[in-house]
């Protein structure tokens, strides 16, 4: 017993648009990684002046805020 062949559905997206999408995706994967974070080794932002990834930068800012809140209590 054989299955019936189903006809191919009409292509909804033009082939040119699909090819452009494939090229855009492959270009994203070919981007050179940024510099490495000095703390964890993760990827840093391109325009960053600090060698920190976004997670380590947020932790640093959070630590600064904690220190600022503790300073008035010690005086």
PQR file with spaces between the fields and no chain letter, atoms N, CA, C, O and H, PARSE charges and radii, in Angstrom:
ATOM       1  N    UNK     1       0.833   -1.162    0.000 -0.4000 1.5000
ATOM       2  CA   UNK     1       0.000    0.000    0.000 -0.0000 2.0000
ATOM       3  C    UNK     1       0.893    1.245    0.000  0.5500 1.7000
ATOM       4  O    UNK     1       1.799    1.353    0.827 -0.5500 1.4000
ATOM       5  N    UNK     2       0.655    2.154   -0.889 -0.4000 1.5000
ATOM       6  CA   UNK     2       1.443    3.375   -1.019 -0.0000 2.0000
ATOM       7  C    UNK     2       0.627    4.580   -0.583  0.5500 1.7000
ATOM       8  O    UNK     2      -0.598    4.613   -0.705 -0.5500 1.4000
ATOM       9  H    UNK     2      -0.080    2.066   -1.561  0.4000 1.0000
ATOM      10  N    UNK     3       1.354    5.573   -0.068 -0.4000 1.5000
ATOM      11  CA   UNK     3       0.691    6.822    0.285 -0.0000 2.0000
ATOM      12  C    UNK     3       0.518    7.663   -0.962  0.5500 1.7000
ATOM      13  O    UNK     3       1.310    7.591   -1.902 -0.5500 1.4000
ATOM      14  H    UNK     3       2.349    5.546    0.031  0.4000 1.0000
ATOM      15  N    UNK     4      -0.521    8.450   -0.948 -0.4000 1.5000
ATOM      16  CA   UNK     4      -0.735    9.353   -2.059 -0.0000 2.0000
ATOM      17  C    UNK     4       0.245   10.517   -1.951  0.5500 1.7000
ATOM      18  O    UNK     4       0.510   11.010   -0.855 -0.5500 1.4000
ATOM      19  H    UNK     4      -1.164    8.509   -0.184  0.4000 1.0000
ATOM      20  N    UNK     5       0.772   10.948   -3.064 -0.4000 1.5000
ATOM      21  CA   UNK     5       1.657   12.093   -3.077 -0.0000 2.0000
ATOM      22  C    UNK     5       0.836   13.361   -2.879  0.5500 1.7000
ATOM      23  O    UNK     5      -0.164   13.587   -3.562 -0.5500 1.4000
ATOM      24  H    UNK     5       0.557   10.548   -3.955  0.4000 1.0000
ATOM      25  N    UNK     6       1.274   14.176   -1.939 -0.4000 1.5000
ATOM      26  CA   UNK     6       0.567   15.434   -1.714 -0.0000 2.0000
ATOM      27  C    UNK     6       1.229   16.507   -2.573  0.5500 1.7000
ATOM      28  O    UNK     6       2.456   16.566   -2.659 -0.5500 1.4000
ATOM      29  H    UNK     6       2.086   13.993   -1.385  0.4000 1.0000
ATOM      30  N    UNK     7       0.439   17.335   -3.195 -0.4000 1.5000
ATOM      31  CA   UNK     7       1.028   18.393   -4.015 -0.0000 2.0000
ATOM      32  C    UNK     7       1.726   19.421   -3.126  0.5500 1.7000
ATOM      33  O    UNK     7       1.301   19.683   -2.001 -0.5500 1.4000
ATOM      34  H    UNK     7      -0.557   17.287   -3.125  0.4000 1.0000
ATOM      35  N    UNK     8       2.808   19.997   -3.660 -0.4000 1.5000
ATOM      36  CA   UNK     8       3.541   21.012   -2.899 -0.0000 2.0000
ATOM      37  C    UNK     8       2.680   22.257   -2.785  0.5500 1.7000
ATOM      38  O    UNK     8       2.063   22.682   -3.763 -0.5500 1.4000
ATOM      39  H    UNK     8       3.153   19.784   -4.574  0.4000 1.0000
ATOM      40  N    UNK     9       2.635   22.845   -1.594 -0.4000 1.5000
ATOM      41  CA   UNK     9       1.850   24.071   -1.440 -0.0000 2.0000
ATOM      42  C    UNK     9       2.550   25.231   -2.157  0.5500 1.7000
ATOM      43  O    UNK     9       3.768   25.228   -2.333 -0.5500 1.4000
ATOM      44  H    UNK     9       3.135   22.500   -0.800  0.4000 1.0000
ATOM      45  N    UNK    10       1.763   26.206   -2.558 -0.4000 1.5000
ATOM      46  CA   UNK    10       2.338   27.377   -3.204 -0.0000 2.0000
ATOM      47  C    UNK    10       3.229   28.103   -2.209  0.5500 1.7000
ATOM      48  O    UNK    10       2.921   28.185   -1.020 -0.5500 1.4000
ATOM      49  H    UNK    10       0.773   26.209   -2.415  0.4000 1.0000
ATOM      50  N    UNK    11       4.341   28.629   -2.716 -0.4000 1.5000
ATOM      51  CA   UNK    11       5.286   29.319   -1.858 -0.0000 2.0000
ATOM      52  C    UNK    11       4.722   30.692   -1.491  0.5500 1.7000
ATOM      53  O    UNK    11       4.388   31.492   -2.366 -0.5500 1.4000
ATOM      54  H    UNK    11       4.591   28.563   -3.681  0.4000 1.0000
ATOM      55  N    UNK    12       4.620   30.953   -0.188 -0.4000 1.5000
ATOM      56  CA   UNK    12       4.033   32.190    0.300 -0.0000 2.0000
ATOM      57  C    UNK    12       5.052   33.335    0.239  0.5500 1.7000
ATOM      58  O    UNK    12       4.716   34.452   -0.153 -0.5500 1.4000
ATOM      59  H    UNK    12       4.891   30.303    0.523  0.4000 1.0000
ATOM      60  N    UNK    13       6.292   33.049    0.629 -0.4000 1.5000
ATOM      61  CA   UNK    13       7.338   34.065    0.653 -0.0000 2.0000
ATOM      62  C    UNK    13       8.185   33.916   -0.606  0.5500 1.7000
ATOM      63  O    UNK    13       8.607   32.807   -0.937 -0.5500 1.4000
ATOM      64  H    UNK    13       6.565   32.141    0.947  0.4000 1.0000
ATOM      65  N    UNK    14       8.440   35.017   -1.313 -0.4000 1.5000
ATOM      66  CA   UNK    14       9.256   34.919   -2.524 -0.0000 2.0000
ATOM      67  C    UNK    14      10.666   34.402   -2.226  0.5500 1.7000
ATOM      68  O    UNK    14      11.209   34.650   -1.149 -0.5500 1.4000
ATOM      69  H    UNK    14       8.098   35.917   -1.044  0.4000 1.0000
ATOM      70  N    UNK    15      11.244   33.694   -3.173 -0.4000 1.5000
ATOM      71  CA   UNK    15      12.562   33.094   -2.999 -0.0000 2.0000
ATOM      72  C    UNK    15      13.633   34.157   -2.767  0.5500 1.7000
ATOM      73  O    UNK    15      14.577   33.923   -2.013 -0.5500 1.4000
ATOM      74  H    UNK    15      10.803   33.493   -4.048  0.4000 1.0000
ATOM      75  N    UNK    16      13.503   35.317   -3.402 -0.4000 1.5000
ATOM      76  CA   UNK    16      14.500   36.377   -3.220 -0.0000 2.0000
ATOM      77  C    UNK    16      14.527   36.864   -1.772  0.5500 1.7000
ATOM      78  O    UNK    16      15.594   37.110   -1.209 -0.5500 1.4000
ATOM      79  H    UNK    16      12.736   35.507   -4.015  0.4000 1.0000
ATOM      80  N    UNK    17      13.346   36.999   -1.181 -0.4000 1.5000
ATOM      81  CA   UNK    17      13.246   37.445    0.202 -0.0000 2.0000
ATOM      82  C    UNK    17      13.822   36.399    1.160  0.5500 1.7000
ATOM      83  O    UNK    17      14.470   36.746    2.148 -0.5500 1.4000
ATOM      84  H    UNK    17      12.479   36.799   -1.639  0.4000 1.0000
ATOM      85  N    UNK    18      13.586   35.137    0.866 -0.4000 1.5000
ATOM      86  CA   UNK    18      14.152   34.075    1.692 -0.0000 2.0000
ATOM      87  C    UNK    18      15.676   34.090    1.633  0.5500 1.7000
ATOM      88  O    UNK    18      16.340   33.906    2.653 -0.5500 1.4000
ATOM      89  H    UNK    18      13.060   34.855    0.063  0.4000 1.0000
ATOM      90  N    UNK    19      16.225   34.307    0.456 -0.4000 1.5000
ATOM      91  CA   UNK    19      17.676   34.347    0.302 -0.0000 2.0000
ATOM      92  C    UNK    19      18.278   35.531    1.057  0.5500 1.7000
ATOM      93  O    UNK    19      19.331   35.399    1.680 -0.5500 1.4000
ATOM      94  H    UNK    19      15.686   34.457   -0.373  0.4000 1.0000
ATOM      95  N    UNK    20      17.610   36.693    1.004 -0.4000 1.5000
ATOM      96  CA   UNK    20      18.079   37.849    1.755 -0.0000 2.0000
ATOM      97  C    UNK    20      18.059   37.575    3.264  0.5500 1.7000
ATOM      98  O    UNK    20      18.969   37.992    3.981 -0.5500 1.4000
ATOM      99  H    UNK    20      16.755   36.800    0.497  0.4000 1.0000
ATOM     100  N    UNK    21      17.046   36.891    3.735 -0.4000 1.5000
ATOM     101  CA   UNK    21      16.948   36.546    5.152 -0.0000 2.0000
ATOM     102  C    UNK    21      18.062   35.578    5.546  0.5500 1.7000
ATOM     103  O    UNK    21      18.649   35.713    6.620 -0.5500 1.4000
ATOM     104  H    UNK    21      16.307   36.552    3.152  0.4000 1.0000
ATOM     105  N    UNK    22      18.352   34.615    4.693 -0.4000 1.5000
ATOM     106  CA   UNK    22      19.435   33.669    4.981 -0.0000 2.0000
ATOM     107  C    UNK    22      20.779   34.392    5.050  0.5500 1.7000
ATOM     108  O    UNK    22      21.602   34.089    5.914 -0.5500 1.4000
ATOM     109  H    UNK    22      17.875   34.505    3.821  0.4000 1.0000
ATOM     110  N    UNK    23      21.002   35.327    4.162 -0.4000 1.5000
ATOM     111  CA   UNK    23      22.258   36.079    4.165 -0.0000 2.0000
ATOM     112  C    UNK    23      22.375   36.943    5.411  0.5500 1.7000
ATOM     113  O    UNK    23      23.461   37.069    5.976 -0.5500 1.4000
ATOM     114  H    UNK    23      20.334   35.574    3.460  0.4000 1.0000
ATOM     115  N    UNK    24      21.269   37.540    5.847 -0.4000 1.5000
ATOM     116  CA   UNK    24      21.299   38.373    7.048 -0.0000 2.0000
ATOM     117  C    UNK    24      21.615   37.541    8.280  0.5500 1.7000
ATOM     118  O    UNK    24      22.370   37.972    9.151 -0.5500 1.4000
ATOM     119  H    UNK    24      20.387   37.438    5.389  0.4000 1.0000
ATOM     120  N    UNK    25      21.042   36.358    8.350 -0.4000 1.5000
ATOM     121  CA   UNK    25      21.302   35.478    9.493 -0.0000 2.0000
ATOM     122  C    UNK    25      22.741   35.021    9.486  0.5500 1.7000
ATOM     123  O    UNK    25      23.384   35.009   10.536 -0.5500 1.4000
ATOM     124  H    UNK    25      20.429   36.007    7.642  0.4000 1.0000
ATOM     125  N    UNK    26      23.264   34.647    8.338 -0.4000 1.5000
ATOM     126  CA   UNK    26      24.645   34.182    8.280 -0.0000 2.0000
ATOM     127  C    UNK    26      25.606   35.324    8.592  0.5500 1.7000
ATOM     128  O    UNK    26      26.668   35.082    9.165 -0.5500 1.4000
ATOM     129  H    UNK    26      22.741   34.657    7.486  0.4000 1.0000
ATOM     130  N    UNK    27      25.267   36.554    8.233 -0.4000 1.5000
ATOM     131  CA   UNK    27      26.130   37.697    8.558 -0.0000 2.0000
ATOM     132  C    UNK    27      26.172   37.926   10.060  0.5500 1.7000
ATOM     133  O    UNK    27      27.209   38.327   10.588 -0.5500 1.4000
ATOM     134  H    UNK    27      24.404   36.750    7.767  0.4000 1.0000
ATOM     135  N    UNK    28      25.061   37.678   10.766 -0.4000 1.5000
ATOM     136  CA   UNK    28      25.038   37.830   12.217 -0.0000 2.0000
ATOM     137  C    UNK    28      25.972   36.828   12.889  0.5500 1.7000
ATOM     138  O    UNK    28      26.621   37.152   13.884 -0.5500 1.4000
ATOM     139  H    UNK    28      24.219   37.351   10.337  0.4000 1.0000
ATOM     140  N    UNK    29      26.040   35.629   12.354 -0.4000 1.5000
ATOM     141  CA   UNK    29      26.888   34.605   12.943 -0.0000 2.0000
ATOM     142  C    UNK    29      28.360   34.847   12.628  0.5500 1.7000
ATOM     143  O    UNK    29      29.227   34.339   13.338 -0.5500 1.4000
ATOM     144  H    UNK    29      25.513   35.367   11.546  0.4000 1.0000
ATOM     145  N    UNK    30      28.654   35.597   11.600 -0.4000 1.5000
ATOM     146  CA   UNK    30      30.033   35.841   11.217 -0.0000 2.0000
ATOM     147  C    UNK    30      30.642   37.060   11.887  0.5500 1.7000
ATOM     148  O    UNK    30      31.826   37.338   11.697 -0.5500 1.4000
ATOM     149  H    UNK    30      27.949   36.010   11.024  0.4000 1.0000
ATOM     150  N    UNK    31      29.858   37.793   12.667 -0.4000 1.5000
ATOM     151  CA   UNK    31      30.393   38.963   13.347 -0.0000 2.0000
ATOM     152  C    UNK    31      31.505   38.548   14.295  0.5500 1.7000
ATOM     153  O    UNK    31      31.416   37.520   14.966 -0.5500 1.4000
ATOM     154  H    UNK    31      28.897   37.567   12.822  0.4000 1.0000
ATOM     155  N    UNK    32      32.540   39.350   14.341 -0.4000 1.5000
ATOM     156  CA   UNK    32      33.643   39.063   15.239 -0.0000 2.0000
ATOM     157  C    UNK    32      33.199   39.364   16.671  0.5500 1.7000
ATOM     158  O    UNK    32      32.566   40.390   16.920 -0.5500 1.4000
ATOM     159  H    UNK    32      32.612   40.185   13.796  0.4000 1.0000
ATOM     160  N    UNK    33      33.524   38.489   17.596 -0.4000 1.5000
ATOM     161  CA   UNK    33      33.138   38.754   18.973 -0.0000 2.0000
ATOM     162  C    UNK    33      33.925   39.926   19.530  0.5500 1.7000
ATOM     163  O    UNK    33      35.059   40.178   19.123 -0.5500 1.4000
ATOM     164  H    UNK    33      34.038   37.656   17.393  0.4000 1.0000
ATOM     165  N    UNK    34      33.313   40.638   20.464 -0.4000 1.5000
ATOM     166  CA   UNK    34      33.970   41.765   21.094 -0.0000 2.0000
ATOM     167  C    UNK    34      35.069   41.285   22.016  0.5500 1.7000
ATOM     168  O    UNK    34      35.370   40.092   22.072 -0.5500 1.4000
ATOM     169  H    UNK    34      32.392   40.433   20.794  0.4000 1.0000
ATOM     170  N    UNK    35      35.652   42.194   22.720 -0.4000 1.5000
ATOM     171  CA   UNK    35      36.702   41.816   23.654 -0.0000 2.0000
ATOM     172  C    UNK    35      36.092   41.041   24.821  0.5500 1.7000
ATOM     173  O    UNK    35      34.876   41.033   25.011 -0.5500 1.4000
ATOM     174  H    UNK    35      35.408   43.162   22.674  0.4000 1.0000
ATOM     175  N    UNK    36      36.935   40.409   25.574 -0.4000 1.5000
ATOM     176  CA   UNK    36      36.483   39.579   26.691 -0.0000 2.0000
ATOM     177  C    UNK    36      36.396   40.394   27.974  0.5500 1.7000
ATOM     178  O    UNK    36      37.179   41.317   28.200 -0.5500 1.4000
ATOM     179  H    UNK    36      37.923   40.415   25.420  0.4000 1.0000
ATOM     180  N    UNK    37      35.440   40.038   28.796 -0.4000 1.5000
ATOM     181  CA   UNK    37      35.263   40.674   30.099 -0.0000 2.0000
ATOM     182  C    UNK    37      36.455   40.308   30.999  0.5500 1.7000
ATOM     183  O    UNK    37      36.892   39.157   31.024 -0.5500 1.4000
ATOM     184  H    UNK    37      34.804   39.289   28.613  0.4000 1.0000
ATOM     185  N    UNK    38      36.967   41.288   31.728 -0.4000 1.5000
ATOM     186  CA   UNK    38      38.129   41.033   32.581 -0.0000 2.0000
ATOM     187  C    UNK    38      37.763   40.236   33.836  0.5500 1.7000
ATOM     188  O    UNK    38      38.646   39.712   34.516 -0.5500 1.4000
ATOM     189  H    UNK    38      36.612   42.223   31.708  0.4000 1.0000
ATOM     190  N    UNK    39      36.465   40.143   34.145 -0.4000 1.5000
ATOM     191  CA   UNK    39      36.037   39.422   35.345 -0.0000 2.0000
ATOM     192  C    UNK    39      35.617   37.987   35.016  0.5500 1.7000
ATOM     193  O    UNK    39      36.156   37.029   35.569 -0.5500 1.4000
ATOM     194  H    UNK    39      35.748   40.569   33.593  0.4000 1.0000
ATOM     195  N    UNK    40      34.648   37.856   34.107 -0.4000 1.5000
ATOM     196  CA   UNK    40      34.080   36.530   33.842 -0.0000 2.0000
ATOM     197  C    UNK    40      34.466   35.949   32.486  0.5500 1.7000
ATOM     198  O    UNK    40      34.246   34.763   32.244 -0.5500 1.4000
ATOM     199  H    UNK    40      34.210   38.635   33.657  0.4000 1.0000
ATOM     200  N    UNK    41      35.039   36.766   31.592 -0.4000 1.5000
ATOM     201  CA   UNK    41      35.429   36.265   30.280 -0.0000 2.0000
ATOM     202  C    UNK    41      34.317   36.329   29.258  0.5500 1.7000
ATOM     203  O    UNK    41      34.481   35.829   28.145 -0.5500 1.4000
ATOM     204  H    UNK    41      35.217   37.730   31.789  0.4000 1.0000
ATOM     205  N    UNK    42      33.188   36.930   29.603 -0.4000 1.5000
ATOM     206  CA   UNK    42      32.077   37.067   28.666 -0.0000 2.0000
ATOM     207  C    UNK    42      32.367   38.135   27.625  0.5500 1.7000
ATOM     208  O    UNK    42      33.391   38.814   27.687 -0.5500 1.4000
ATOM     209  H    UNK    42      33.055   37.335   30.507  0.4000 1.0000
ATOM     210  N    UNK    43      31.462   38.276   26.672 -0.4000 1.5000
ATOM     211  CA   UNK    43      31.641   39.243   25.601 -0.0000 2.0000
ATOM     212  C    UNK    43      31.249   40.640   26.069  0.5500 1.7000
ATOM     213  O    UNK    43      30.192   40.821   26.672 -0.5500 1.4000
ATOM     214  H    UNK    43      30.630   37.724   26.622  0.4000 1.0000
ATOM     215  N    UNK    44      32.102   41.629   25.790 -0.4000 1.5000
ATOM     216  CA   UNK    44      31.817   43.003   26.185 -0.0000 2.0000
ATOM     217  C    UNK    44      31.110   43.738   25.060  0.5500 1.7000
ATOM     218  O    UNK    44      31.101   43.280   23.917 -0.5500 1.4000
ATOM     219  H    UNK    44      32.961   41.481   25.299  0.4000 1.0000
ATOM     220  N    UNK    45      30.519   44.877   25.385 -0.4000 1.5000
ATOM     221  CA   UNK    45      29.851   45.700   24.377 -0.0000 2.0000
ATOM     222  C    UNK    45      30.902   46.360   23.489  0.5500 1.7000
ATOM     223  O    UNK    45      32.025   46.608   23.927 -0.5500 1.4000
ATOM     224  H    UNK    45      30.527   45.250   26.313  0.4000 1.0000
ATOM     225  N    UNK    46      30.534   46.642   22.242 -0.4000 1.5000
ATOM     226  CA   UNK    46      31.480   47.205   21.284 -0.0000 2.0000
ATOM     227  C    UNK    46      31.907   48.620   21.658  0.5500 1.7000
ATOM     228  O    UNK    46      33.092   48.937   21.558 -0.5500 1.4000
ATOM     229  H    UNK    46      29.621   46.440   21.886  0.4000 1.0000
ATOM     230  N    UNK    47      30.993   49.474   22.080 -0.4000 1.5000
ATOM     231  CA   UNK    47      31.301   50.863   22.376 -0.0000 2.0000
ATOM     232  C    UNK    47      31.715   51.105   23.813  0.5500 1.7000
ATOM     233  O    UNK    47      31.755   52.253   24.253 -0.5500 1.4000
ATOM     234  H    UNK    47      30.030   49.217   22.161  0.4000 1.0000
ATOM     235  N    UNK    48      32.018   50.075   24.538 -0.4000 1.5000
ATOM     236  CA   UNK    48      32.300   50.204   25.965 -0.0000 2.0000
ATOM     237  C    UNK    48      33.737   50.650   26.202  0.5500 1.7000
ATOM     238  O    UNK    48      34.652   50.208   25.507 -0.5500 1.4000
ATOM     239  H    UNK    48      31.986   49.142   24.179  0.4000 1.0000
ATOM     240  N    UNK    49      33.934   51.536   27.193 -0.4000 1.5000
ATOM     241  CA   UNK    49      35.284   51.945   27.565 -0.0000 2.0000
ATOM     242  C    UNK    49      35.838   51.078   28.695  0.5500 1.7000
ATOM     243  O    UNK    49      37.028   51.145   29.000 -0.5500 1.4000
ATOM     244  H    UNK    49      33.190   51.894   27.757  0.4000 1.0000
ATOM     245  N    UNK    50      34.981   50.262   29.319 -0.4000 1.5000
ATOM     246  CA   UNK    50      35.408   49.350   30.370 -0.0000 2.0000
ATOM     247  C    UNK    50      35.480   47.933   29.821  0.5500 1.7000
ATOM     248  O    UNK    50      34.674   47.565   28.966 -0.5500 1.4000
ATOM     249  H    UNK    50      34.014   50.207   29.072  0.4000 1.0000
ATOM     250  N    UNK    51      36.428   47.132   30.295 -0.4000 1.5000
ATOM     251  CA   UNK    51      36.505   45.738   29.840 -0.0000 2.0000
ATOM     252  C    UNK    51      35.574   44.829   30.641  0.5500 1.7000
ATOM     253  O    UNK    51      36.000   43.792   31.147 -0.5500 1.4000
ATOM     254  H    UNK    51      37.082   47.431   30.990  0.4000 1.0000
ATOM     255  N    UNK    52      34.291   45.224   30.755 -0.4000 1.5000
ATOM     256  CA   UNK    52      33.318   44.453   31.521 -0.0000 2.0000
ATOM     257  C    UNK    52      32.121   44.100   30.650  0.5500 1.7000
ATOM     258  O    UNK    52      31.708   44.895   29.806 -0.5500 1.4000
ATOM     259  H    UNK    52      33.945   46.068   30.343  0.4000 1.0000
ATOM     260  N    UNK    53      31.562   42.910   30.852 -0.4000 1.5000
ATOM     261  CA   UNK    53      30.317   42.542   30.175 -0.0000 2.0000
ATOM     262  C    UNK    53      29.167   43.253   30.882  0.5500 1.7000
ATOM     263  O    UNK    53      29.374   43.886   31.917 -0.5500 1.4000
ATOM     264  H    UNK    53      31.897   42.264   31.538  0.4000 1.0000
ATOM     265  N    UNK    54      27.984   43.155   30.343 -0.4000 1.5000
ATOM     266  CA   UNK    54      26.859   43.900   30.918 -0.0000 2.0000
ATOM     267  C    UNK    54      26.498   43.385   32.311  0.5500 1.7000
ATOM     268  O    UNK    54      26.049   44.162   33.154 -0.5500 1.4000
ATOM     269  H    UNK    54      27.816   42.641   29.502  0.4000 1.0000
ATOM     270  N    UNK    55      26.685   42.094   32.565 -0.4000 1.5000
ATOM     271  CA   UNK    55      26.340   41.545   33.882 -0.0000 2.0000
ATOM     272  C    UNK    55      27.303   42.080   34.938  0.5500 1.7000
ATOM     273  O    UNK    55      26.875   42.540   35.997 -0.5500 1.4000
ATOM     274  H    UNK    55      27.050   41.463   31.881  0.4000 1.0000
ATOM     275  N    UNK    56      28.599   42.022   34.651 -0.4000 1.5000
ATOM     276  CA   UNK    56      29.584   42.504   35.620 -0.0000 2.0000
ATOM     277  C    UNK    56      29.464   44.010   35.816  0.5500 1.7000
ATOM     278  O    UNK    56      29.684   44.508   36.921 -0.5500 1.4000
ATOM     279  H    UNK    56      28.947   41.648   33.792  0.4000 1.0000
ATOM     280  N    UNK    57      29.119   44.743   34.758 -0.4000 1.5000
ATOM     281  CA   UNK    57      28.933   46.186   34.890 -0.0000 2.0000
ATOM     282  C    UNK    57      27.753   46.492   35.813  0.5500 1.7000
ATOM     283  O    UNK    57      27.830   47.396   36.645 -0.5500 1.4000
ATOM     284  H    UNK    57      28.941   44.339   33.861  0.4000 1.0000
ATOM     285  N    UNK    58      26.653   45.731   35.664 -0.4000 1.5000
ATOM     286  CA   UNK    58      25.486   45.937   36.541 -0.0000 2.0000
ATOM     287  C    UNK    58      25.819   45.595   37.990  0.5500 1.7000
ATOM     288  O    UNK    58      25.374   46.281   38.910 -0.5500 1.4000
ATOM     289  H    UNK    58      26.591   44.996   34.988  0.4000 1.0000
ATOM     290  N    UNK    59      26.600   44.536   38.192 -0.4000 1.5000
ATOM     291  CA   UNK    59      27.001   44.175   39.548 -0.0000 2.0000
ATOM     292  C    UNK    59      27.882   45.255   40.165  0.5500 1.7000
ATOM     293  O    UNK    59      27.771   45.543   41.357 -0.5500 1.4000
ATOM     294  H    UNK    59      26.962   43.978   37.445  0.4000 1.0000
ATOM     295  N    UNK    60      28.747   45.848   39.368 -0.4000 1.5000
ATOM     296  CA   UNK    60      29.610   46.923   39.847 -0.0000 2.0000
ATOM     297  C    UNK    60      28.779   48.141   40.257  0.5500 1.7000
ATOM     298  O    UNK    60      29.006   48.724   41.317 -0.5500 1.4000
ATOM     299  H    UNK    60      28.838   45.615   38.400  0.4000 1.0000
ATOM     300  N    UNK    61      27.819   48.521   39.415 -0.4000 1.5000
ATOM     301  CA   UNK    61      26.954   49.662   39.725 -0.0000 2.0000
ATOM     302  C    UNK    61      26.136   49.376   40.976  0.5500 1.7000
ATOM     303  O    UNK    61      25.958   50.257   41.817 -0.5500 1.4000
ATOM     304  H    UNK    61      27.634   48.047   38.554  0.4000 1.0000
ATOM     305  N    UNK    62      25.641   48.157   41.103 -0.4000 1.5000
ATOM     306  CA   UNK    62      24.862   47.778   42.276 -0.0000 2.0000
ATOM     307  C    UNK    62      25.720   47.847   43.536  0.5500 1.7000
ATOM     308  O    UNK    62      25.248   48.293   44.582 -0.5500 1.4000
ATOM     309  H    UNK    62      25.786   47.441   40.419  0.4000 1.0000
ATOM     310  N    UNK    63      26.963   47.416   43.448 -0.4000 1.5000
ATOM     311  CA   UNK    63      27.866   47.479   44.600 -0.0000 2.0000
ATOM     312  C    UNK    63      28.140   48.925   44.975  0.5500 1.7000
ATOM     313  O    UNK    63      28.197   49.246   46.163 -0.5500 1.4000
ATOM     314  H    UNK    63      27.346   47.053   42.598  0.4000 1.0000
ATOM     315  N    UNK    64      28.309   49.804   44.003 -0.4000 1.5000
ATOM     316  CA   UNK    64      28.511   51.229   44.286 -0.0000 2.0000
ATOM     317  C    UNK    64      27.310   51.798   45.035  0.5500 1.7000
ATOM     318  O    UNK    64      27.479   52.557   45.990 -0.5500 1.4000
ATOM     319  H    UNK    64      28.263   49.543   43.039  0.4000 1.0000
ATOM     320  N    UNK    65      26.103   51.439   44.612 -0.4000 1.5000
ATOM     321  CA   UNK    65      24.901   51.940   45.287 -0.0000 2.0000
ATOM     322  C    UNK    65      24.831   51.453   46.722  0.5500 1.7000
ATOM     323  O    UNK    65      24.447   52.204   47.619 -0.5500 1.4000
ATOM     324  H    UNK    65      25.966   50.822   43.837  0.4000 1.0000
ATOM     325  N    UNK    66      25.203   50.197   46.945 -0.4000 1.5000
ATOM     326  CA   UNK    66      25.195   49.658   48.304 -0.0000 2.0000
ATOM     327  C    UNK    66      26.190   50.401   49.192  0.5500 1.7000
ATOM     328  O    UNK    66      25.894   50.687   50.352 -0.5500 1.4000
ATOM     329  H    UNK    66      25.515   49.587   46.217  0.4000 1.0000
ATOM     330  N    UNK    67      27.363   50.713   48.654 -0.4000 1.5000
ATOM     331  CA   UNK    67      28.376   51.432   49.421 -0.0000 2.0000
ATOM     332  C    UNK    67      27.897   52.839   49.743  0.5500 1.7000
ATOM     333  O    UNK    67      28.103   53.324   50.855 -0.5500 1.4000
ATOM     334  H    UNK    67      27.603   50.480   47.711  0.4000 1.0000
ATOM     335  N    UNK    68      27.259   53.500   48.778 -0.4000 1.5000
ATOM     336  CA   UNK    68      26.759   54.858   48.998 -0.0000 2.0000
ATOM     337  C    UNK    68      25.708   54.879   50.112  0.5500 1.7000
ATOM     338  O    UNK    68      25.648   55.838   50.881 -0.5500 1.4000
ATOM     339  H    UNK    68      27.093   53.106   47.874  0.4000 1.0000
ATOM     340  N    UNK    69      24.889   53.845   50.206 -0.4000 1.5000
ATOM     341  CA   UNK    69      23.855   53.797   51.243 -0.0000 2.0000
ATOM     342  C    UNK    69      24.470   53.496   52.613  0.5500 1.7000
ATOM     343  O    UNK    69      23.906   53.893   53.633 -0.5500 1.4000
ATOM     344  H    UNK    69      24.938   53.066   49.581  0.4000 1.0000
ATOM     345  N    UNK    70      25.577   52.826   52.658 -0.4000 1.5000
ATOM     346  CA   UNK    70      26.207   52.474   53.928 -0.0000 2.0000
ATOM     347  C    UNK    70      27.067   53.605   54.491  0.5500 1.7000
ATOM     348  O    UNK    70      27.265   53.684   55.703 -0.5500 1.4000
ATOM     349  H    UNK    70      26.036   52.503   51.830  0.4000 1.0000
ATOM     350  N    UNK    71      27.574   54.471   53.634 -0.4000 1.5000
ATOM     351  CA   UNK    71      28.464   55.552   54.081 -0.0000 2.0000
ATOM     352  C    UNK    71      27.819   56.468   55.120  0.5500 1.7000
ATOM     353  O    UNK    71      28.462   56.716   56.140 -0.5500 1.4000
ATOM     354  H    UNK    71      27.413   54.407   52.649  0.4000 1.0000
ATOM     355  N    UNK    72      26.613   56.988   54.949 -0.4000 1.5000
ATOM     356  CA   UNK    72      26.028   57.881   55.954 -0.0000 2.0000
ATOM     357  C    UNK    72      25.842   57.190   57.312  0.5500 1.7000
ATOM     358  O    UNK    72      25.897   57.863   58.341 -0.5500 1.4000
ATOM     359  H    UNK    72      26.091   56.787   54.121  0.4000 1.0000
ATOM     360  N    UNK    73      25.628   55.902   57.347 -0.4000 1.5000
ATOM     361  CA   UNK    73      25.431   55.203   58.616 -0.0000 2.0000
ATOM     362  C    UNK    73      26.702   55.148   59.426  0.5500 1.7000
ATOM     363  O    UNK    73      26.641   55.138   60.656 -0.5500 1.4000
ATOM     364  H    UNK    73      25.584   55.354   56.511  0.4000 1.0000
ATOM     365  N    UNK    74      27.850   55.111   58.784 -0.4000 1.5000
ATOM     366  CA   UNK    74      29.119   54.995   59.499 -0.0000 2.0000
ATOM     367  C    UNK    74      29.555   56.319   60.114  0.5500 1.7000
ATOM     368  O    UNK    74      30.330   56.311   61.070 -0.5500 1.4000
ATOM     369  H    UNK    74      27.900   55.120   57.786  0.4000 1.0000
ATOM     370  N    UNK    75      29.094   57.437   59.610 -0.4000 1.5000
ATOM     371  CA   UNK    75      29.532   58.730   60.124 -0.0000 2.0000
ATOM     372  C    UNK    75      28.940   59.074   61.466  0.5500 1.7000
ATOM     373  O    UNK    75      29.228   60.139   62.013 -0.5500 1.4000
ATOM     374  H    UNK    75      28.464   57.443   58.833  0.4000 1.0000
